[in-house]
Amino acid sequence: ELGPTEIDKYKTQYIDPIKAILADPKYASLRIVNTIEIDSLPNLVTNVTPRATATANCDTMKANGNYVKGVGYALNKLGDVANVYNYVDAGHHGWLGWDDNFSATVQIIKQAATAEGATINDVQGFITNTANYSALKEQYFTINDSVGGKSVRESKWVDWNRYTDELSYAQAFRQEAVNQGFASGVGMLIDTSRNGWGGTARPTGPGATTDVDTYVNGGRIDRRIHVGNWCNQSGAGLGERPKASPAAGIDAYVWIKPPGESDGASSAIPNDEGKGFDRMCDPTYTGNPRNNNNMSGALPNAPLSGHWFSAQFQQLMQNAYPPL
């Protein structure tokens, strides 16, 4: 991993070689889509002081501006290639769907899209749910429902979020981007590679109206312990197959994360790949403020990130929705 001040190395040893490859004349007949810097810019909104979820690394990167500069440089250089289309990562609804995160994320993406020579015309759109598990559409409850006089937003699962699923979040994010000056035709991608949540645990109707938590938990498609859990989630399934123009404002459903590719090792594994250990990938981990101190929900015996995880792949096929 690059250190906080190694932006020149990022530019010359990472982005410049990628641009050289994409600009090769032999690829000129292809339409090439880039997903730009997954999980980077949203951290400058949610994981900085004075948030309880702040980290020293994110504070440093916000202060030195190098995440913003790096993304701007990437958008500028990669956007120079005529057949290349840039989609900037926009987190997911369970990360950025709250009032204090939502528009602020668009603002910081716009800063990046106008930094280091980039312009908003270098951004063809945004992508949500990259390598994540958020359900595409919660069909058995809506954000406007209430039970016993309590709004769905008051449930522990929704936790005052404005959105219940990725489709509604992505459509709203697109509109907010347009409102803040991005092109009116800007589009969205949603990664549906692992958000199907099929199988026997998939609900077939709304939860009981005993109370708002029973209602939401009984009917929600997303079966994670907490919406902040992201590593090798137990019970997940393949989601909607890649498809162009599936819904209003959505350019495509895509499979960015290859199903069966590990998110991270379940325990520390010595390696020469520069890959550390994140306890969110440990099934025994009891959590942190970012997942409200819940269990991680991760599968056991996972290999290093990026390595083939056969048990996960088999579960994803078994729980695919639509079914295989």
Salt bridges, closest charged atoms under 4 A:
GLU6 OE2 - LYS9 NZ 3.17
ASP80 OD2 - LYS19 NZ 3.49
ASP99 OD1 - ARG162 NE 2.80
ASP100 OD2 - ARG51 NH2 3.87
GLU116 OE1 - LYS11 NZ 2.80
GLU166 OE2 - HIS93 ND1 2.74
ASP222 OD2 - ARG224 NH2 2.72
GLU240 OE1 - LYS243 NZ 3.83
GLU261 OE2 - LYS257 NZ 3.27
ASP263 OD1 - ARG194 NH2 2.90
ASP263 OD1 - LYS257 NZ 3.36
GLU273 OE1 - LYS275 NZ 2.88
GLU273 OE2 - HIS307 NE2 2.88
ASP282 OD2 - ARG279 NH2 2.82
